[in-house]
Amino acid sequence: MKHLLITVLFVFGLAFQPAPKLTPATLQSFVAHGKTVIQINAGWNKANQYRWAPNPAIKYSELSLDEFPELKGKFNVQSVPVILFYSNGKLTERIDGGMAFKITTPQAHLISGCF
C-alpha cells in the first residue's frame, strides 16, 4: 500500500508540474503546437494583469518587459498589457492595452479563446 501511495503521488506530481519558464528564446517552441496565449506586461502594471479562466486546451504564459526589455521592440509594445494569441505557431490575434494601461476584450474571446 505504501508503494502504491508513493507511486500515485509521484505520477500526480509529474502530471501537474509547472510549465518551464518562458523566455524570448523559447517562445517559438512554446507556441509551435496547439493554441497558446502569451501576455506581455511590466512589473509596475501588475494591477492590470489579465487573468485567464483555465482551459486545458490552451497553454498560457507571461513575459515581463522588466526581465526582457527587448520584447518592446520585437513586438512593438506601445502600452501594456499585450495579449498574443497563437495557433500552431502562427500569431492569429493581438490585443493591446489602452493608454489607461487596462485591457478589455469581448466576452467571445474568453469563451472561444479567439482562435
MMTF fields as JSON, N, C-alpha, C and O atoms, coordinates in Angstrom:
{
  "mmtfVersion": "1.0.0",
  "mmtfProducer": "UNKNOWN",
  "numBonds": 459,
  "numAtoms": 460,
  "numGroups": 115,
  "numChains": 1,
  "numModels": 1,
  "chainsPerModel": [1],
  "groupsPerChain": [115],
  "chainIdList": ["A"],
  "bondAtomList": [4, 2, 8, 6, 12, 10, 16, 14, 20, 18, 24, 22, 28, 26, 32, 30, 36, 34, 40, 38, 44, 42, 48, 46, 52, 50, 56, 54, 60, 58, 64, 62, 68, 66, 72, 70, 76, 74, 80, 78, 84, 82, 88, 86, 92, 90, 96, 94, 100, 98, 104, 102, 108, 106, 112, 110, 116, 114, 120, 118, 124, 122, 128, 126, 132, 130, 136, 134, 140, 138, 144, 142, 148, 146, 152, 150, 156, 154, 160, 158, 164, 162, 168, 166, 172, 170, 176, 174, 180, 178, 184, 182, 188, 186, 192, 190, 196, 194, 200, 198, 204, 202, 208, 206, 212, 210, 216, 214, 220, 218, 224, 222, 228, 226, 232, 230, 236, 234, 240, 238, 244, 242, 248, 246, 252, 250, 256, 254, 260, 258, 264, 262, 268, 266, 272, 270, 276, 274, 280, 278, 284, 282, 288, 286, 292, 290, 296, 294, 300, 298, 304, 302, 308, 306, 312, 310, 316, 314, 320, 318, 324, 322, 328, 326, 332, 330, 336, 334, 340, 338, 344, 342, 348, 346, 352, 350, 356, 354, 360, 358, 364, 362, 368, 366, 372, 370, 376, 374, 380, 378, 384, 382, 388, 386, 392, 390, 396, 394, 400, 398, 404, 402, 408, 406, 412, 410, 416, 414, 420, 418, 424, 422, 428, 426, 432, 430, 436, 434, 440, 438, 444, 442, 448, 446, 452, 450, 456, 454],
  "bondOrderList": [1, 1, 1, 1, 1, 1, 1, 1, 1, 1, 1, 1, 1, 1, 1, 1, 1, 1, 1, 1, 1, 1, 1, 1, 1, 1, 1, 1, 1, 1, 1, 1, 1, 1, 1, 1, 1, 1, 1, 1, 1, 1, 1, 1, 1, 1, 1, 1, 1, 1, 1, 1, 1, 1, 1, 1, 1, 1, 1, 1, 1, 1, 1, 1, 1, 1, 1, 1, 1, 1, 1, 1, 1, 1, 1, 1, 1, 1, 1, 1, 1, 1, 1, 1, 1, 1, 1, 1, 1, 1, 1, 1, 1, 1, 1, 1, 1, 1, 1, 1, 1, 1, 1, 1, 1, 1, 1, 1, 1, 1, 1, 1, 1, 1],
  "groupList": [{"groupName": "MET", "atomNameList": ["N", "CA", "C", "O"], "elementList": ["N", "C", "C", "O"], "formalChargeList": [0, 0, 0, 0], "bondAtomList": [1, 0, 2, 1, 3, 2], "bondOrderList": [1, 1, 2], "singleLetterCode": "M", "chemCompType": "L-PEPTIDE LINKING"}, {"groupName": "LYS", "atomNameList": ["N", "CA", "C", "O"], "elementList": ["N", "C", "C", "O"], "formalChargeList": [0, 0, 0, 0], "bondAtomList": [1, 0, 2, 1, 3, 2], "bondOrderList": [1, 1, 2], "singleLetterCode": "K", "chemCompType": "L-PEPTIDE LINKING"}, {"groupName": "HIS", "atomNameList": ["N", "CA", "C", "O"], "elementList": ["N", "C", "C", "O"], "formalChargeList": [0, 0, 0, 0], "bondAtomList": [1, 0, 2, 1, 3, 2], "bondOrderList": [1, 1, 2], "singleLetterCode": "H", "chemCompType": "L-PEPTIDE LINKING"}, {"groupName": "LEU", "atomNameList": ["N", "CA", "C", "O"], "elementList": ["N", "C", "C", "O"], "formalChargeList": [0, 0, 0, 0], "bondAtomList": [1, 0, 2, 1, 3, 2], "bondOrderList": [1, 1, 2], "singleLetterCode": "L", "chemCompType": "L-PEPTIDE LINKING"}, {"groupName": "ILE", "atomNameList": ["N", "CA", "C", "O"], "elementList": ["N", "C", "C", "O"], "formalChargeList": [0, 0, 0, 0], "bondAtomList": [1, 0, 2, 1, 3, 2], "bondOrderList": [1, 1, 2], "singleLetterCode": "I", "chemCompType": "L-PEPTIDE LINKING"}, {"groupName": "THR", "atomNameList": ["N", "CA", "C", "O"], "elementList": ["N", "C", "C", "O"], "formalChargeList": [0, 0, 0, 0], "bondAtomList": [1, 0, 2, 1, 3, 2], "bondOrderList": [1, 1, 2], "singleLetterCode": "T", "chemCompType": "L-PEPTIDE LINKING"}, {"groupName": "VAL", "atomNameList": ["N", "CA", "C", "O"], "elementList": ["N", "C", "C", "O"], "formalChargeList": [0, 0, 0, 0], "bondAtomList": [1, 0, 2, 1, 3, 2], "bondOrderList": [1, 1, 2], "singleLetterCode": "V", "chemCompType": "L-PEPTIDE LINKING"}, {"groupName": "PHE", "atomNameList": ["N", "CA", "C", "O"], "elementList": ["N", "C", "C", "O"], "formalChargeList": [0, 0, 0, 0], "bondAtomList": [1, 0, 2, 1, 3, 2], "bondOrderList": [1, 1, 2], "singleLetterCode": "F", "chemCompType": "L-PEPTIDE LINKING"}, {"groupName": "GLY", "atomNameList": ["N", "CA", "C", "O"], "elementList": ["N", "C", "C", "O"], "formalChargeList": [0, 0, 0, 0], "bondAtomList": [1, 0, 2, 1, 3, 2], "bondOrderList": [1, 1, 2], "singleLetterCode": "G", "chemCompType": "PEPTIDE LINKING"}, {"groupName": "ALA", "atomNameList": ["N", "CA", "C", "O"], "elementList": ["N", "C", "C", "O"], "formalChargeList": [0, 0, 0, 0], "bondAtomList": [1, 0, 2, 1, 3, 2], "bondOrderList": [1, 1, 2], "singleLetterCode": "A", "chemCompType": "L-PEPTIDE LINKING"}, {"groupName": "GLN", "atomNameList": ["N", "CA", "C", "O"], "elementList": ["N", "C", "C", "O"], "formalChargeList": [0, 0, 0, 0], "bondAtomList": [1, 0, 2, 1, 3, 2], "bondOrderList": [1, 1, 2], "singleLetterCode": "Q", "chemCompType": "L-PEPTIDE LINKING"}, {"groupName": "PRO", "atomNameList": ["N", "CA", "C", "O"], "elementList": ["N", "C", "C", "O"], "formalChargeList": [0, 0, 0, 0], "bondAtomList": [1, 0, 2, 1, 3, 2], "bondOrderList": [1, 1, 2], "singleLetterCode": "P", "chemCompType": "L-PEPTIDE LINKING"}, {"groupName": "SER", "atomNameList": ["N", "CA", "C", "O"], "elementList": ["N", "C", "C", "O"], "formalChargeList": [0, 0, 0, 0], "bondAtomList": [1, 0, 2, 1, 3, 2], "bondOrderList": [1, 1, 2], "singleLetterCode": "S", "chemCompType": "L-PEPTIDE LINKING"}, {"groupName": "ASN", "atomNameList": ["N", "CA", "C", "O"], "elementList": ["N", "C", "C", "O"], "formalChargeList": [0, 0, 0, 0], "bondAtomList": [1, 0, 2, 1, 3, 2], "bondOrderList": [1, 1, 2], "singleLetterCode": "N", "chemCompType": "L-PEPTIDE LINKING"}, {"groupName": "TRP", "atomNameList": ["N", "CA", "C", "O"], "elementList": ["N", "C", "C", "O"], "formalChargeList": [0, 0, 0, 0], "bondAtomList": [1, 0, 2, 1, 3, 2], "bondOrderList": [1, 1, 2], "singleLetterCode": "W", "chemCompType": "L-PEPTIDE LINKING"}, {"groupName": "TYR", "atomNameList": ["N", "CA", "C", "O"], "elementList": ["N", "C", "C", "O"], "formalChargeList": [0, 0, 0, 0], "bondAtomList": [1, 0, 2, 1, 3, 2], "bondOrderList": [1, 1, 2], "singleLetterCode": "Y", "chemCompType": "L-PEPTIDE LINKING"}, {"groupName": "ARG", "atomNameList": ["N", "CA", "C", "O"], "elementList": ["N", "C", "C", "O"], "formalChargeList": [0, 0, 0, 0], "bondAtomList": [1, 0, 2, 1, 3, 2], "bondOrderList": [1, 1, 2], "singleLetterCode": "R", "chemCompType": "L-PEPTIDE LINKING"}, {"groupName": "GLU", "atomNameList": ["N", "CA", "C", "O"], "elementList": ["N", "C", "C", "O"], "formalChargeList": [0, 0, 0, 0], "bondAtomList": [1, 0, 2, 1, 3, 2], "bondOrderList": [1, 1, 2], "singleLetterCode": "E", "chemCompType": "L-PEPTIDE LINKING"}, {"groupName": "ASP", "atomNameList": ["N", "CA", "C", "O"], "elementList": ["N", "C", "C", "O"], "formalChargeList": [0, 0, 0, 0], "bondAtomList": [1, 0, 2, 1, 3, 2], "bondOrderList": [1, 1, 2], "singleLetterCode": "D", "chemCompType": "L-PEPTIDE LINKING"}, {"groupName": "CYS", "atomNameList": ["N", "CA", "C", "O"], "elementList": ["N", "C", "C", "O"], "formalChargeList": [0, 0, 0, 0], "bondAtomList": [1, 0, 2, 1, 3, 2], "bondOrderList": [1, 1, 2], "singleLetterCode": "C", "chemCompType": "L-PEPTIDE LINKING"}],
  "groupTypeList": [0, 1, 2, 3, 3, 4, 5, 6, 3, 7, 6, 7, 8, 3, 9, 7, 10, 11, 9, 11, 1, 3, 5, 11, 9, 5, 3, 10, 12, 7, 6, 9, 2, 8, 1, 5, 6, 4, 10, 4, 13, 9, 8, 14, 13, 1, 9, 13, 10, 15, 16, 14, 9, 11, 13, 11, 9, 4, 1, 15, 12, 17, 3, 12, 3, 18, 17, 7, 11, 17, 3, 1, 8, 1, 7, 13, 6, 10, 12, 6, 11, 6, 4, 3, 7, 15, 12, 13, 8, 1, 3, 5, 17, 16, 4, 18, 8, 8, 0, 9, 7, 1, 4, 5, 5, 11, 10, 9, 2, 3, 4, 12, 8, 19, 7],
  "groupIdList": [1, 2, 3, 4, 5, 6, 7, 8, 9, 10, 11, 12, 13, 14, 15, 16, 17, 18, 19, 20, 21, 22, 23, 24, 25, 26, 27, 28, 29, 30, 31, 32, 33, 34, 35, 36, 37, 38, 39, 40, 41, 42, 43, 44, 45, 46, 47, 48, 49, 50, 51, 52, 53, 54, 55, 56, 57, 58, 59, 60, 61, 62, 63, 64, 65, 66, 67, 68, 69, 70, 71, 72, 73, 74, 75, 76, 77, 78, 79, 80, 81, 82, 83, 84, 85, 86, 87, 88, 89, 90, 91, 92, 93, 94, 95, 96, 97, 98, 99, 100, 101, 102, 103, 104, 105, 106, 107, 108, 109, 110, 111, 112, 113, 114, 115],
  "secStructList": [7, 2, 2, 2, 2, 2, 2, 2, 2, 2, 2, 2, 2, 2, 2, 6, 7, 7, 7, 7, 7, 7, 7, 6, 6, 6, 2, 2, 2, 2, 2, 1, 1, 1, 3, 3, 3, 3, 3, 3, 3, 7, 4, 4, 4, 4, 4, 4, 7, 7, 7, 7, 7, 7, 7, 6, 6, 3, 3, 3, 3, 3, 3, 3, 6, 6, 6, 7, 6, 6, 2, 2, 2, 2, 6, 6, 7, 1, 1, 1, 7, 3, 3, 3, 3, 3, 3, 6, 6, 3, 3, 3, 3, 3, 3, 3, 7, 7, 6, 6, 1, 7, 7, 7, 7, 7, 2, 2, 2, 2, 2, 2, 6, 6, 7],
  "xCoordList": [0.831, 0.0, 0.872, 0.573, 1.956, 2.838, 3.466, 3.58, 3.87, 4.474, 3.462, 3.801, 2.23, 1.173, 0.933, 0.794, 0.886, 0.68, 1.828, 1.595, 3.051, 4.21, 4.166, 4.445, 3.817, 3.708, 2.645, 2.881, 1.469, 0.386, 0.806, 0.559, 1.434, 1.89, 2.943, 2.948, 3.837, 4.869, 4.247, 4.581, 3.354, 2.693, 1.847, 1.869, 1.107, 0.291, 1.185, 0.834, 2.324, 3.262, 3.814, 3.971, 4.113, 4.607, 3.549, 3.866, 2.299, 1.22, 0.951, 0.43, 1.285, 0.961, 2.197, 2.152, 3.298, 4.491, 4.236, 3.582, 4.736, 4.56, 5.317, 6.323, 4.813, 5.477, 6.854, 7.054, 7.806, 9.116, 9.022, 8.122, 9.939, 9.917, 10.066, 10.982, 9.168, 9.18, 10.164, 10.209, 10.953, 11.883, 11.708, 11.102, 12.214, 12.128, 12.761, 12.299, 13.81, 14.476, 13.62, 13.745, 12.754, 11.926, 10.497, 9.68, 10.195, 8.825, 8.332, 7.235, 9.121, 8.66, 8.369, 7.383, 9.201, 8.94, 7.729, 6.995, 7.511, 6.369, 5.048, 4.074, 5.006, 3.753, 3.602, 2.592, 4.571, 4.605, 3.405, 2.985, 2.858, 1.784, 0.584, 0.726, -0.585, -1.819, -2.095, -1.495, -3.017, -3.429, -2.689, -2.612, -2.149, -1.336, -1.662, -1.88, -1.694, -1.903, -0.714, -0.363, -0.093, 1.047, 0.662, 0.138, 0.922, 0.697, 2.053, 2.921, 2.223, 3.414, 2.98, 2.034, 3.672, 3.301, 4.57, 5.679, 4.403, 5.529, 5.205, 4.038, 6.241, 6.055, 5.247, 4.461, 5.422, 4.69, 3.21, 2.418, 2.83, 1.447, 0.74, -0.232, 1.19, 0.581, -0.887, -1.644, -1.301, -2.706, -3.615, -4.793, -3.071, -3.86, -3.479, -3.691, -2.926, -2.596, -3.884, -4.807, -3.941, -5.141, -5.153, -4.157, -6.255, -6.365, -7.274, -8.363, -6.801, -7.499, -8.243, -7.781, -9.396, -10.107, -9.365, -9.063, -9.067, -8.324, -9.065, -10.281, -8.325, -8.86, -7.769, -6.708, -8.008, -6.956, -6.546, -5.508, -7.33, -6.993, -6.067, -5.606, -5.788, -4.983, -3.831, -4.028, -2.633, -1.474, -1.393, -1.623, -1.069, -0.943, 0.446, 1.011, 0.989, 2.247, 2.383, 1.591, 3.392, 3.624, 5.087, 5.972, 5.317, 6.663, 6.659, 5.69, 7.72, 7.8, 8.788, 9.904, 8.363, 9.273, 10.4, 11.479, 10.164, 11.217, 12.376, 13.544, 12.035, 13.043, 13.602, 14.781, 12.738, 13.129, 12.765, 11.793, 13.517, 13.174, 13.192, 12.565, 13.899, 13.945, 12.59, 12.401, 11.644, 10.306, 9.585, 8.755, 9.9, 9.244, 9.448, 8.499, 10.67, 10.945, 10.488, 9.945, 10.703, 10.354, 8.86, 8.459, 8.03, 6.579, 5.929, 4.705, 6.742, 6.231, 5.24, 4.124, 5.659, 4.801, 4.765, 5.789, 3.571, 3.37, 2.732, 2.95, 1.949, 1.246, 1.032, 0.878, 1.023, 0.845, -0.478, -0.995, -1.028, -0.531, -0.823, -1.674, -0.089, -0.322, -0.622, 0.103, -1.684, -2.064, -1.869, -2.396, -1.111, -0.833, -1.491, -1.295, -2.264, -2.935, -2.226, -2.094, -1.775, -1.099, -1.893, -2.502, -1.867, -2.423, -1.384, -1.069, -0.857, 0.18, 1.329, 1.77, 1.804, 2.962, 2.683, 3.58, 1.456, 1.117, 0.367, -0.6, 0.82, 0.133, -1.195, -1.214, -2.31, -3.631, -4.339, -5.189, -4.001, -4.62, -3.749, -2.96, -3.931, -3.188, -4.139, -4.896, -4.091, -4.892, -3.927, -3.175, -3.952, -3.066, -3.819, -4.984, -3.142, -3.707, -3.848, -3.059, -4.837, -5.041, -4.12, -3.345, -4.202, -3.348, -3.654, -2.854, -4.787, -5.096, -4.421, -4.59, -3.653, -2.933, -3.869, -3.508, -5.064, -6.016, -6.346, -6.191, -6.795, -7.168, -8.589, -8.98, -9.341, -10.7, -10.811, -10.157, -11.625, -11.812, -13.261, -13.867, -13.815, -15.194, -15.322, -14.37, -16.489, -16.755, -16.457, -16.066, -16.645, -16.407, -14.953, -14.69, -14.021, -12.616, -12.422, -11.642, -13.107, -12.964, -13.562, -13.049, -14.634, -15.324, -14.615, -14.338, -14.322, -13.767, -12.256, -11.671, -11.612, -10.155, -9.664, -8.456, -10.588, -10.265, -9.479, -8.681, -9.683, -8.925, -9.85, -9.407],
  "yCoordList": [-1.192, 0.0, 1.251, 2.22, 1.229, 2.378, 2.678, 3.84, 1.624, 1.815, 2.352, 3.17, 1.899, 2.385, 3.874, 4.642, 4.274, 5.678, 6.537, 7.617, 6.079, 6.82, 6.938, 8.002, 5.849, 5.869, 6.844, 7.62, 6.823, 7.728, 9.174, 10.017, 9.478, 10.842, 11.274, 12.428, 10.365, 10.69, 10.992, 11.999, 10.135, 10.339, 11.606, 12.39, 11.819, 13.033, 14.266, 15.26, 14.207, 15.325, 15.605, 16.767, 14.566, 14.761, 15.375, 16.21, 14.974, 15.471, 16.943, 17.607, 17.477, 18.865, 19.731, 20.693, 19.392, 20.211, 21.54, 21.559, 22.645, 23.914, 23.914, 23.222, 24.71, 24.816, 25.436, 26.229, 25.082, 25.698, 27.209, 27.693, 27.942, 29.396, 29.817, 29.377, 30.665, 31.151, 32.298, 33.181, 32.29, 33.359, 33.704, 32.924, 34.84, 35.139, 34.037, 33.778, 33.39, 32.327, 31.066, 30.327, 30.814, 29.598, 29.871, 28.953, 31.115, 31.481, 30.686, 30.131, 30.623, 29.946, 28.468, 27.949, 27.787, 26.371, 26.201, 25.22, 27.153, 27.074, 27.215, 26.539, 28.097, 28.358, 27.482, 27.585, 26.625, 25.869, 24.944, 24.729, 24.403, 23.412, 23.791, 24.168, 23.69, 23.955, 25.438, 26.278, 25.735, 27.108, 27.635, 26.976, 28.837, 29.42, 30.893, 31.59, 31.363, 32.779, 33.257, 32.654, 34.355, 34.941, 36.356, 37.128, 36.686, 38.041, 38.711, 38.167, 39.899, 40.706, 41.85, 42.573, 42.01, 43.039, 43.568, 43.171, 44.448, 45.006, 44.915, 44.917, 44.836, 44.687, 45.807, 45.565, 47.023, 48.156, 48.124, 48.888, 47.255, 47.203, 45.918, 45.518, 45.275, 44.012, 44.169, 43.199, 45.375, 45.589, 45.37, 45.053, 45.54, 45.353, 44.085, 43.982, 43.137, 41.858, 41.141, 41.064, 40.617, 39.918, 38.52, 37.801, 38.144, 36.823, 35.943, 36.349, 34.747, 33.834, 32.759, 32.273, 32.399, 31.232, 30.007, 29.956, 29.037, 27.861, 27.129, 26.947, 26.717, 25.934, 24.94, 25.348, 23.637, 22.656, 22.577, 21.994, 23.146, 23.105, 24.249, 24.29, 25.179, 26.352, 26.468, 26.339, 26.712, 26.97, 28.472, 29.268, 28.853, 30.26, 30.493, 29.637, 31.68, 32.062, 33.574, 34.272, 34.062, 35.5, 35.807, 34.995, 37.002, 37.535, 38.938, 39.679, 39.305, 40.604, 41.515, 41.108, 42.752, 43.74, 44.079, 44.488, 43.914, 44.159, 43.187, 43.571, 41.937, 40.907, 40.856, 40.566, 41.143, 41.054, 42.351, 42.366, 43.442, 44.723, 44.684, 45.526, 43.722, 43.613, 43.268, 43.436, 42.785, 42.469, 43.712, 43.631, 44.851, 46.101, 46.348, 46.676, 46.195, 46.385, 45.218, 45.414, 44.004, 42.811, 42.744, 42.336, 43.147, 43.076, 44.453, 44.569, 45.493, 46.854, 47.195, 47.64, 46.983, 47.232, 48.733, 49.343, 49.317, 50.732, 50.945, 51.974, 49.977, 50.04, 48.612, 47.695, 48.429, 47.084, 46.991, 48.013, 45.815, 44.54, 44.361, 45.037, 43.431, 42.985, 41.496, 40.739, 41.087, 39.676, 39.159, 39.734, 38.075, 37.475, 36.1, 35.274, 35.859, 34.574, 33.836, 34.363, 32.624, 31.803, 30.52, 29.966, 30.071, 28.768, 28.05, 28.481, 26.956, 26.174, 27.042, 26.899, 27.932, 28.753, 30.035, 30.86, 30.212, 31.41, 32.397, 32.03, 33.653, 34.695, 34.974, 35.401, 34.731, 34.891, 36.169, 36.681, 36.683, 37.915, 38.533, 37.867, 39.835, 40.595, 41.626, 42.276, 41.769, 42.783, 43.628, 43.109, 44.934, 45.856, 46.594, 46.954, 46.819, 47.633, 49.071, 49.538, 49.765, 51.16, 52.065, 51.597, 53.338, 54.29, 54.343, 54.87, 53.81, 53.722, 52.491, 52.203, 51.766, 50.565, 49.46, 48.631, 49.452, 48.38, 47.732, 48.334, 46.515, 45.814, 45.31, 44.804, 45.455, 44.915, 44.017, 44.239, 43.03, 42.101, 41.635, 41.488, 41.402, 40.907, 39.558, 38.78, 39.298, 38.042, 36.836, 35.771, 37.016, 35.913, 35.427, 34.238, 36.331, 35.912, 34.976, 34.026, 35.23, 34.382, 33.015, 32.016, 32.959, 31.688, 30.87, 29.688, 31.498, 30.739, 30.664, 29.848, 31.496, 31.527, 32.321, 32.423, 32.893, 33.789, 33.096, 33.743, 31.809, 31.111, 30.676, 30.064],
  "zCoordList": [0.0, 0.0, 0.0, -0.697, 0.787, 0.874, -0.496, -0.889, -1.221, -2.539, -3.536, -4.391, -3.433, -4.316, -4.083, -5.035, -2.832, -2.496, -3.008, -3.552, -2.846, -3.334, -4.857, -5.408, -5.533, -6.994, -7.453, -8.378, -6.822, -7.188, -6.976, -7.839, -5.848, -5.594, -6.597, -7.027, -6.978, -7.956, -9.321, -9.944, -9.782, -11.077, -11.033, -11.982, -9.956, -9.812, -9.87, -10.506, -9.218, -9.225, -10.606, -10.981, -11.374, -12.737, -13.634, -14.482, -13.461, -14.313, -14.091, -14.988, -12.93, -12.624, -12.401, -11.635, -13.068, -12.975, -13.683, -14.726, -13.143, -13.831, -15.15, -15.306, -16.106, -17.398, -17.205, -16.284, -18.064, -17.942, -18.141, -18.828, -17.547, -17.642, -19.099, -19.794, -19.544, -20.916, -21.043, -20.186, -22.109, -22.421, -23.895, -24.63, -24.351, -25.783, -26.638, -27.749, -26.13, -26.881, -27.001, -27.977, -26.02, -26.053, -26.529, -26.59, -26.863, -27.254, -28.464, -28.424, -29.535, -30.747, -30.518, -31.042, -29.754, -29.495, -28.582, -28.706, -27.658, -26.747, -27.491, -27.159, -28.504, -29.226, -30.463, -31.159, -30.755, -32.01, -32.223, -33.36, -31.15, -31.308, -30.459, -29.296, -31.043, -30.317, -30.163, -30.833, -29.265, -29.004, -27.781, -26.744, -27.931, -26.877, -26.731, -27.722, -25.499, -25.212, -24.394, -23.38, -24.846, -24.16, -23.739, -24.542, -22.496, -22.009, -21.79, -21.106, -22.379, -22.141, -21.234, -21.545, -20.119, -19.157, -18.497, -18.856, -17.55, -16.8, -15.317, -14.926, -14.501, -13.063, -12.443, -11.527, -12.92, -12.355, -12.734, -12.183, -13.661, -14.149, -13.717, -14.358, -12.675, -12.241, -11.844, -11.896, -11.451, -11.099, -12.304, -12.146, -13.505, -14.728, -15.47, -16.678, -14.767, -15.375, -15.728, -14.917, -16.943, -17.39, -16.782, -16.851, -16.199, -15.576, -16.436, -16.841, -16.696, -17.599, -16.835, -15.803, -17.357, -16.84, -17.371, -18.563, -16.544, -17.012, -18.127, -18.065, -19.132, -20.236, -20.615, -21.087, -20.417, -20.683, -22.154, -22.468, -23.052, -24.474, -24.882, -26.023, -23.966, -24.289, -23.291, -22.082, -23.808, -22.946, -22.7, -23.61, -21.481, -21.107, -20.538, -19.858, -20.833, -20.21, -20.242, -20.875, -19.554, -19.453, -19.711, -19.441, -20.243, -20.396, -19.805, -19.973, -19.126, -18.467, -19.187, -19.509, -19.434, -20.014, -19.046, -19.475, -17.747, -16.759, -16.975, -16.922, -17.216, -17.369, -18.796, -19.004, -19.771, -21.179, -21.91, -22.665, -21.707, -22.324, -23.849, -24.491, -24.44, -25.894, -26.518, -27.722, -25.696, -26.2, -26.703, -27.609, -26.119, -26.522, -28.011, -28.724, -28.478, -29.897, -30.746, -31.833, -30.258, -31.032, -31.329, -32.419, -30.352, -30.531, -30.668, -30.619, -30.841, -30.984, -29.869, -30.134, -28.635, -27.479, -27.198, -26.891, -27.309, -27.027, -25.662, -25.023, -25.216, -23.947, -23.468, -24.275, -22.166, -21.613, -20.863, -20.412, -20.72, -21.229, -22.719, -23.297, -23.311, -24.682, -24.604, -23.958, -25.26, -25.275, -26.7, -27.652, -26.84, -28.138, -28.197, -27.305, -29.24, -29.448, -30.584, -31.689, -30.307, -31.311, -31.542, -30.627, -32.787, -33.123, -33.972, -35.081, -33.446, -34.116, -34.621, -35.762, -33.774, -34.081, -34.841, -35.015, -35.295, -36.059, -35.17, -34.503, -35.165, -34.41, -35.108, -36.262, -34.406, -35.016, -34.587, -35.316, -33.421, -32.95, -31.875, -31.205, -31.743, -30.748, -30.156, -30.878, -28.832, -28.149, -27.337, -26.513, -27.575, -26.879, -25.787, -25.957, -24.657, -23.592, -24.063, -24.884, -23.555, -23.913, -23.121, -22.286, -23.378, -22.674, -21.177, -20.404, -20.764, -19.342, -18.733, -17.548, -19.557, -19.143, -18.693, -17.858, -19.246, -18.989, -20.313, -21.376, -20.235, -21.452, -21.302, -20.25, -22.357, -22.377, -23.592, -24.611, -23.471, -24.574, -24.572, -23.51, -25.752, -25.792, -25.087, -25.031, -24.562, -23.871, -24.78, -24.302, -26.08, -27.014, -26.943, -27.123, -26.683, -26.579, -25.398, -25.477, -24.333, -23.15, -23.383, -22.878, -24.137, -24.368, -25.436, -25.237, -26.57, -27.7, -27.679, -28.39, -26.879, -26.925, -28.118, -28.336, -28.906, -30.007, -31.111, -31.789, -31.307, -32.331, -33.435, -34.406]
}
